Structure formats: structure tokens, C-alpha cells
Amino acid sequence: MTDPKDTITIENVVASTGIGQELDLESVAMDLEGADYDPEQFPGLVYRTQSPKSAALIFRSGKIVCTGAKSTDAVHESLHIVFDELRALEIPVEDDPEITVQNIVTSADLGDDLNLNAIAIGLGLEHIEYEPEQFPGLVYRLDDPDVVALLFGSGKLVITGGKEPADAERAVDVIVDRLEELGLFG
């Protein structure tokens, strides 16, 4: 049987940074090729990078949120492209603004169907939410690592809230151990 940790795939990395000054988003939108700015729809300017593929949400406050990257390296690379584009518009950006990874969303596959009703009972109501009429997955809140896992009957998992890729591996280990203890996996 394949180790479920070998199936972990990073789906999205969200990181935030800031350039420490207010921006005139209308003027940035006019000068930054490919920028989307529609303040009626969304308060920030959206700037997409192609390689690596991501979207930077740039706010008037100078805060920037980058989403859609598939690795922590890619999120840093994307933000450095954004910094360079802003510098090219003569907006001062310090050499190395601090970038904070806020959330890593990963998927994994346990490789076996799961009985979510039995799991909901076994894990206990204080850690889970399971309302199959509302949503087909079981929401499992882990304390260590501090992540939320969505478990599906197919054995697929989505893990969100991680700050580093290792959080997903630890979460998969915890989930597999708990399910094996309960006799519901393996």
C-alpha cells in the first residue's frame, strides 16, 4: 500500500507582505500592464504572474496577498516579480520585504474508502463537524499541527491552515494513526 504522505500535493500557498506605504491603485493599475482594478467589485488591484502562476492582491495600504502558487518557493518568486514591477513604476520597495506564509492548502489520498459516519462517532464531536446533507466531507480540526482536514468517503483529504509543507505530512500521520486506533483504517 502506498504511503499516504507520498500522495501529498500542494494545491495553493497564500502569503502576505507589505511595502510599508499607501498606494494610489488607480495610477498603479494604469501603469502596470495586465493589472485588474475594479474597486466596485474588489478593493484591491489584482496582478497575475505567469511563471510561476499566481495572483497578487495589492491593496491601497501597501499590503499584498499572493495566492495560487504551488510551492513556498513559487510564492516568494511571484512576490519578488511584483516588487520588481512596482520598483519599475518608481514605487520604493525595500530590498527584501518580509513575506509570511499564511496558509498552505494540500491534498492527499489515503488510498481506501472511509466510513465517515463511523469516523465522526469515533473522533468525537469536539474535533469534528459532519453534516452530510450540507457538505459531503467531514471537517476534522487538529490541534497539532494546527490545521483543518476535510476527509471524504473516497479516502481523499484536503488539509488547510498549514504554515509549512511539513504540517501536511504531520497531519496525515495523525489522521492515519487515529483512524487505525479506532479500527477504521488499514
Summary of the structure (lengths in Angstrom):
residues: 186
radius of gyration: 20.1
end to end distance: 9.3
largest distance: 61.6
contacts: 555
relative contact order: 0.18
helix: 28%
strand: 31%
